Amino acid sequence: MITLKAIIVSCFLFGFAFCIPDCMKVNKTCPLDSSNFVLPPREQTEDWEKCRDLCNNRIDCSSFTFYGQNGIPFQNMCFLLREQCQDNDLVECDSCVSGYECNTCSIANVEYSMNGQNFISMFSSYNESHCRSSCQEISECSYYTIYYKTSGVTSHTCILLSKLSEVLPCENCRTGPKTCDFSRQCKRNEAVIKTSPPRTYAVILTNGTQKVETMGCTAKANVLLVGGGGTGGYIVSTYNHGGGGSGYINHGTVLIPYSVGFHIQIGQGGVPGQITSNYSPLAGQPTSISNETGTVLLTAQGGKEGDKWTGGDGYSGGGGDKANGGMDGGNGGSSSSYSGGIGSGFNISSVQHLFGHLQLLPAKGNPGCPKGSSDFGGGGGGIQVEEVDAVPLLTYGPYGQGGDGYKGNSFGLQGVILMEIK
């Protein structure tokens, strides 16, 4: 079996620094300030693990640095340090290892609001292992938060909690459970969406990588995707064109095994082509969510563009010339001569049960214009989202709305991804 010690040795031999856990840094030393020493530095010929264990067994030790037999300028020396090393404090060194306790069940830089319902006790502590073991000694304790240096009034403090409440951001702190069990399902508030500020329930996601971390447990999240809306179709001098269809909707459940980074790609609304002799209407772009290896988990296609007179297909169809866009999965309206786009038939209320903190609402389709030479079809309706826990109530969107068949409002609107921890 390959042990962490063997991995460290391999890294020393071959320089594969990336194979070390985040809590262990190869060829990096913490600042060695004598005022930060727990004990005078000692010669130690065993290995870095012994140095780490010495630190973990003391309540006043947060980090260590160990120099091996080929170290420069120290050889076979163990330094126990009071303050926890931060990544930006580390300095290059030869044949050395620095780190702190590897606790994969605690979450960095989050704390939870405390009151008489969940607060047990607080006391001075420099060491997460000591903080966690103190929680294990008290039957009513289920969680702990350790605060390191520069954590404000709670610097160098351990707080014990009976349960978790509202998650809050904090600097140089970690919160974890009293025991680490990777086989269990997460309880309420044990999975954190690392947005700013962090969330433990629901969030509206944006482009980029979204980290979700748990306290060593496995969580599931419901996700809903909306593609970008399609453009309305029109020619520069003529406005009698169909509206774009709204972005299609897809939904499902994703697994969160301890810690994962989701790659988020929000579909943009269709944009008309360059102004030449005419504008070329474009479909909306797809919205997708992928895992860290690049495997696409779910995709929602963009709405179709309106053409010269008829509406584009989508979640809700775009209106044909002179007609309104569809709403909540309905077809776009049709005039006497031109048909609306075909809607998906999907009602957004059918997935409301998946989201307890977000209210999903169908957005109205854009109105068409039946007047004279400026007639056009309206874009298909997308969705709106209300954050029900916010005071006052916050409303977002519409997302995925189709563009009108008119040059002043022909752009489709971008899609969205909603995520809620189950």
N, C-alpha and C positions, 0 to 999 in steps of 0.2 A: 504494500500500500504506500502511495506517495504521501508523505507527511508534509506539514508546513515547513518543518526544518529542512527536508530534502529540497523543497521548492526554493527556500532561501539559498541553500548551497548552490543549486543550479543557477540561480540568478547571479550569485557572486562569480561563478565560473564563466558564464556566457553573457552576462550583462543584460539579461531579460528582466529589466526593472518592472515591466508591466505585469509580471506574474505575481507581484506582491499585493496583498490586500491593502485597501486604502489606509488602514491604521498602521502599516509597516512601510518604512521608507529605507531603501537600500542606498548606500553611499551618500547619505544625508545625515548631518548632525544637527541636533538642537543647539541653540546658543548656550554655551557652557559658562554661565555666570555664577560665581561662587555664592552669591546671595540667594540663588535659586536651588542650591543643592539641599536635598533632604538629609543626606549623610555625606561625609567626606568621600571622594572617589576612591574606589577600591580595585586592587588587582584581582582579576577573576579569569581563570583559565578555562572554565567550562565552555559556555557558549552564550549566545544572545538570549536564548530562552530562559536561562537561569536569571539573567539580568532583568528580563521582563517580569518573571515571577516575583522577584524581589520587590519590584515596583507595585505589582498587583496586590501584594500582601500587606501593603502599608496604606493607611487611610490618608496620609499626607503626600503621596506620590501620584503624579498624573502622567508623566512621560519618562522615557529613558533613552539613553544613547549608549551603545556598546561598540567598542573598537576591538576588532579581532587581532590575531597575531601578526598580521601584515599591516595593521593600521598605522596611519600617520596623522598627527605626531604621537598618538597614544597607542600602546599595544596591550591587549587583554585587559581593558579597563571598562568598568561599568559605572555610569553616571545616573543617579536617580534624581529626578527633577520635580519640584513642587508644582510649577505651572505647566499646563498642557501645551505642547508644541503646536503651533499653527503652521500650515503649509508654507505660508509666506515668510516664516521665520527660519526655515531650514537652510543650511549651508552645505555645499559640496564637501565631501571628505572621502578618504580611501579606506576600504575594508571596514566599513562601519554600518550599523543598523540603528535606526531610531524609530520610536513608535509609542503606542499606548495600547490599552486593552482592546482587543478585537471583539466587540459585542455587536453582532449582526442583527440583534433584535431591537435595538434602540434607534430612534429617528433623530437625526441631527437638526438643530435649530428650530425645534418646535417645543412649546410648552402648552399647558391647558389651564384655563381659568380655574381659580381656586376659591372655595367658599366653605362655610360650615358643613356643607353636605358631602364634601369629598376630601378636605384637608385633614391629615393625620398629625404630622409633625415636620419640623425642619431643624437642621443642625449643620454644623460646619463639616465639609468634606471636600477633598481634592480628587477623589478616586471613584470612578463609576462602579467598579467592582464592590467597593465598600458600601456605596449607596444602595446598590441592588441587594446585597446580602442583608443589609439592615431592613429592607422591605420584606425579605423572605422570613425574617424572624418575627414579624407581626402578622397575625392571621387576617386582620381586616385590610392589610395593605395589598393592593393589586398592581400599582404602578409607582414609578419614581421619576423625578427630574433632577439631573445633576447640572449645576451651573459652574462653569469654569471662570477663569480670570476675565475681566472686562464685561461681566454680565450684569453690571449695574448694582443695585442694592442687594441682589441675591448672589453676588460673586462668591465662589468657593462654598456653595451651599447645596445640600441634598434636601429635597422635599418629597415626602411620601404621601400617596393619594390612594383613596379607596376606589375611585372610579374616574373616568375621563369625561370632561365636559367640552366646552368650546375650545377649539384649537387656536393657538396664537403663535405668531412668529417670535423668536428670540435669538440672540447672538451667543455663540459659544456655550450652547447647552445641548443636552440630549434627554429624551424621554423614552422610557421603555417599560416592559412588563416585568413582574417579579421573577418569572421563569420564561425561558426561551424554548418554544415548541413549534417546530416548522411543520408539524403534521396537522395542526388545528386550523379551523376556519376563523377568520377575524371576527372579533366582537365590534360593537358600535364604537366608532371613532378611532379604531386601531389602524386604519388605512388613511393615508394623508396624500392628497393631491398637492404637489409642491408648486402651487401657483404663488403669486404675491398679492395678498396674503394667502397662506395655505388654507386648504379646505378639506373637510372630512366627509362632505356629502356631494354637492353638485357644482358643476362649473361649466362655463361656456368657453371652449378651447379656441386658441388662435394658432396660426402657422408656427412650426418649429417642433422641438422635442419637449414633450411633457412628461416629467418624472412623477411616478406614483410610488410611495414607499409604505411598507407595513411593518408592524412590530413582530416580524418573523412568521407571521401567519399568512394564509392565502385568502385573498379577497376576490370579489367579482364586481364588475361595473357594467351598468347598462349604458349603451351609447346610441345616439341617434345622429345620423348624418344627413345633411341637405346639400345637394349639388348647387352650382352656380346657375343663375337664371339665364335663359337665352335672350339674344337681342331681338328687337322688333325689326322687321324688314321695311326698307324704304329706299327711294331714289332721291337724289339731292333736290330736285325741283318738284317732286310729287310726294304726297304724304299718305296716299291711300294704300296702306300696307298692313299686314297682319301683326299682332302682338306676339312676343316670344313666350314660350312655355316656361313655367317656373321649374327650379331644380328638383330632381327626383329625390325621394326620401328612402333611406334604408336604416335598419336598426338591428341590434344584436347585443350579445353579452361578451365581454372580454375578461380573461383570467389575469389576475395580478398575483404572481407567485413571489412574495417578499418584496422585490423591488424591480421596477421595470421602467424603461423610457419609451413612450409611444411617440412615433413620428407622425405629426399632424400636417396634412395638406388640405387647406381650405380652397374649394373650387371658386375661382373668380367668375363674375358674371361675364357673359359674352360682350365683346367690344366691337363696334363697327370697324371695318377696315379703313385704310387710308382714303382720304378725300381725293378721288380722281373723277372719273365720269360718273361713278356711282359708289355707294357704300355697300360693302359685302357683309351681311349679317352673319354672326357666328353663334354657335351653340355655347352654353355655359360650360365651364370646366368641371370635371369630376372632383368630389371631395373624398378623401381616403384617410384611414388610420392604419399604420403599420407597426410591427414590433421592432425591437432593436436590431434584428438580423435583416430587416428590410422586407419581411413577408407581409403582404397586404392582408389585413384582417377583415376589413369592410370597406366598401366603396359605394358612393351614391353618385349617379350620373348627372351631368348637367342638363338643364332644360334645352329643348330644341329651338332653333331660331325661327322667327316668323318669315314667310317668304313674301313675294310681291303683293299678295292679297289675303292669303290664308294664315291662320294662327299656327304657332309652333306647338308641338306636343310637350308634355311635362307632367310633374306632379299635379299641377292645374294647367289646363290648356290655355294658350294665348287666344285672344279674340280675333275673329276674322275682321276684315275691313268694316269699320263703323260699329263693331260689337265689343262688349265688355270681356275682359279676361275672366277665366273660370276661378273657382274658389274651393279649397278643401278637397282636392282631388277631382273636381268636376271638369267637364269639357269647357273650352272657351265658347263664348257666344258666337252665333253665326248671323250674318245678314242675309238678305234675299239672294245674293249671288255668291257670297264667299263664306266658307265654313271655318269654324273655330278649330283650334288644336285639340287633340284628344287628351283628356286627363287620365290619371292613373287609377282613379276610383278609390284611392287610399284616404281614409279619414284620420286626421291627426289625433282625434280623441281616442282612437283604438289603442294607442300606446301610452296614454296618459298615466296608466297604472304603473308604468315603469319609472316614473319620475315623481317623487313626493315633494321635492323642493322647487321644482320648476313647473310652471303652468304653460302648457303648449296650446297655442291658439292659431287657427287658420287666418291668414291675412287676406283681405279682400282683393279680388282681381282689379287691375286698373280699369277705369272706365274708357270705353272707346268714344270716338268723336264722329258723329254722322253728318257733320256740316260741310257742304260744298266741296271745294278742291282740297280742303285740309282734313278730310276724313281719314281715320286710321283705327286700327284695333288696339285694345288695351292688353297689357301684359298679364300673364297668369299669376295668381296669388301664391305667395310662399307661406312662411310661418312667422309668427311672433312668439316671444318667450317672456314670461313674467317670473321674476325672482320673488317667490311668495314669502320668504323669510325676511325680506328687506323692509325697512320702515324709513321713509314711505316706500310703497310698492314700486319696483323698478321694472320697466318694460324695454325689451330689446328687439331689434329687427325693423322691418321685415327682412328675412333671410331667403335667398333664392328666388326673389321676385323676378318675373319676366319683364323685359323692356317693351315699351310701346312702339307701334309702327309709325313713329314720328321722330324726326331728328333731334328734337329738344329733350327727349326722354327715352331714347332707344336702348340705353345700356341696361343689361341685366345686372341684378345685385348678387353679391357674393353669398356663398353657402355658409354652413356652420356645422360644428360638432358639439353635441351636448354629452356630458358624462356625469353619471351619478353612481356613487358607491352603494352597493346593495347592503 
